[in-house]
Amino acid sequence: MEFTSLGRWWGNDPSKRSQTETDIIGEQDKDTALFAEFKWTNEKVDLAVLETLFERSRLFGYKNKHFFLFSKSGFTKWCNGKAAELGNVTLVVFDDMLPHAPA
């Protein structure tokens, strides 16, 4: 995916009347964007993180949205299940990003 813009976003959520942020938003074109969150904790990322990312993406009018969650420690079964069900979510564990020695 190539982007016309890529970066962190923070701004106002009018429905909550509060400031919010998203770690990465990458715009491919006026209809397509990527939304990503990074969690560097020793606990698995739960479904609530994915739901929050969905909620924040609603602040933008893209028709085609792709979601990425990056985690140091993996994901709960509920997060894995929802990602598989939706199909436009990619879950990435830190170990998967590291080069592995050939067997």
C-alpha positions as a Markdown table, in Angstrom:
| # | Residue | x | y | z |
|---|---|---|---|---|
| 1 | Met | 0.0 | 0.0 | 0.0 |
| 2 | Glu | 1.4 | 3.4 | -1.0 |
| 3 | Phe | 0.3 | 6.5 | 1.0 |
| 4 | Thr | -0.3 | 10.1 | 0.1 |
| 5 | Ser | 0.1 | 10.9 | 3.8 |
| 6 | Leu | 1.2 | 9.0 | 6.8 |
| 7 | Gly | 1.5 | 10.0 | 10.5 |
| 8 | Arg | 0.1 | 10.3 | 14.0 |
| 9 | Trp | -3.3 | 12.0 | 14.4 |
| 10 | Trp | -4.8 | 13.7 | 17.3 |
| 11 | Gly | -7.8 | 15.9 | 17.4 |
| 12 | Asn | -11.3 | 16.4 | 18.8 |
| 13 | Asp | -14.0 | 13.7 | 19.0 |
| 14 | Pro | -17.2 | 15.6 | 18.9 |
| 15 | Ser | -19.3 | 12.7 | 20.1 |
| 16 | Lys | -17.3 | 12.4 | 23.3 |
| 17 | Arg | -16.3 | 16.1 | 23.5 |
| 18 | Ser | -12.8 | 15.2 | 24.2 |
| 19 | Gln | -9.4 | 15.0 | 22.6 |
| 20 | Thr | -8.3 | 11.6 | 21.1 |
| 21 | Glu | -5.4 | 10.2 | 19.1 |
| 22 | Thr | -4.5 | 7.5 | 16.7 |
| 23 | Asp | -0.9 | 6.2 | 16.5 |
| 24 | Ile | -0.9 | 6.0 | 12.7 |
| 25 | Ile | -3.2 | 7.0 | 9.9 |
| 26 | Gly | -2.1 | 6.5 | 6.4 |
| 27 | Glu | -4.2 | 7.8 | 3.5 |
| 28 | Gln | -3.9 | 6.0 | 0.2 |
| 29 | Asp | -6.4 | 8.1 | -1.6 |
| 30 | Lys | -9.6 | 10.0 | -0.8 |
| 31 | Asp | -11.5 | 6.7 | -0.2 |
| 32 | Thr | -8.9 | 4.4 | 1.4 |
| 33 | Ala | -6.9 | 4.6 | 4.6 |
| 34 | Leu | -5.0 | 2.5 | 7.1 |
| 35 | Phe | -5.5 | 3.0 | 10.9 |
| 36 | Ala | -2.9 | 1.5 | 13.3 |
| 37 | Glu | -2.3 | 1.2 | 17.0 |
| 38 | Phe | 0.9 | 0.0 | 18.8 |
| 39 | Lys | 0.8 | -1.6 | 22.3 |
| 40 | Trp | 4.1 | -2.3 | 24.0 |
| 41 | Thr | 2.9 | -4.0 | 27.2 |
| 42 | Asn | 3.4 | -7.5 | 28.7 |
| 43 | Glu | -0.3 | -8.2 | 28.4 |
| 44 | Lys | -2.1 | -9.4 | 25.3 |
| 45 | Val | -4.1 | -6.8 | 23.4 |
| 46 | Asp | -7.8 | -7.3 | 24.0 |
| 47 | Leu | -10.8 | -6.6 | 21.8 |
| 48 | Ala | -11.4 | -3.2 | 23.5 |
| 49 | Val | -8.3 | -1.8 | 21.8 |
| 50 | Leu | -9.6 | -2.9 | 18.4 |
| 51 | Glu | -13.0 | -1.5 | 19.1 |
| 52 | Thr | -11.5 | 1.9 | 20.1 |
| 53 | Leu | -9.5 | 2.0 | 16.9 |
| 54 | Phe | -12.8 | 1.3 | 14.9 |
| 55 | Glu | -14.5 | 4.1 | 16.9 |
| 56 | Arg | -11.8 | 6.6 | 16.2 |
| 57 | Ser | -11.8 | 5.7 | 12.5 |
| 58 | Arg | -15.4 | 6.9 | 12.3 |
| 59 | Leu | -14.1 | 10.4 | 12.7 |
| 60 | Phe | -12.9 | 10.1 | 9.1 |
| 61 | Gly | -15.0 | 9.6 | 6.0 |
| 62 | Tyr | -13.0 | 6.9 | 4.2 |
| 63 | Lys | -15.1 | 4.2 | 2.5 |
| 64 | Asn | -12.3 | 1.6 | 2.6 |
| 65 | Lys | -10.6 | 1.2 | 6.0 |
| 66 | His | -7.8 | -1.2 | 6.9 |
| 67 | Phe | -6.8 | -1.7 | 10.5 |
| 68 | Phe | -3.5 | -2.9 | 12.0 |
| 69 | Leu | -2.7 | -3.7 | 15.6 |
| 70 | Phe | 0.9 | -4.2 | 16.7 |
| 71 | Ser | 1.5 | -5.9 | 20.0 |
| 72 | Lys | 4.6 | -6.8 | 22.0 |
| 73 | Ser | 2.8 | -9.8 | 23.7 |
| 74 | Gly | 0.1 | -11.0 | 21.3 |
| 75 | Phe | -3.7 | -10.8 | 21.3 |
| 76 | Thr | -6.5 | -12.3 | 23.2 |
| 77 | Lys | -8.8 | -14.9 | 21.6 |
| 78 | Trp | -11.6 | -12.3 | 21.4 |
| 79 | Cys | -9.4 | -9.9 | 19.5 |
| 80 | Asn | -8.1 | -12.7 | 17.2 |
| 81 | Gly | -11.7 | -13.8 | 16.6 |
| 82 | Lys | -13.0 | -10.4 | 15.7 |
| 83 | Ala | -10.1 | -9.7 | 13.4 |
| 84 | Ala | -10.7 | -13.0 | 11.5 |
| 85 | Glu | -14.4 | -12.2 | 11.3 |
| 86 | Leu | -14.0 | -8.7 | 9.9 |
| 87 | Gly | -11.2 | -9.5 | 7.4 |
| 88 | Asn | -9.8 | -6.0 | 7.1 |
| 89 | Val | -7.8 | -6.3 | 10.3 |
| 90 | Thr | -4.2 | -7.3 | 10.5 |
| 91 | Leu | -2.7 | -8.4 | 13.9 |
| 92 | Val | 1.1 | -8.2 | 14.2 |
| 93 | Val | 3.1 | -9.6 | 17.1 |
| 94 | Phe | 6.6 | -8.1 | 17.7 |
| 95 | Asp | 8.3 | -11.4 | 17.2 |
| 96 | Asp | 6.8 | -11.6 | 13.7 |
| 97 | Met | 8.6 | -8.4 | 12.8 |
| 98 | Leu | 12.0 | -9.8 | 13.7 |
| 99 | Pro | 14.2 | -11.7 | 11.2 |
| 100 | His | 14.4 | -15.3 | 12.1 |
| 101 | Ala | 17.4 | -17.6 | 11.5 |
| 102 | Pro | 16.8 | -20.3 | 8.9 |
| 103 | Ala | 16.1 | -23.7 | 10.4 |
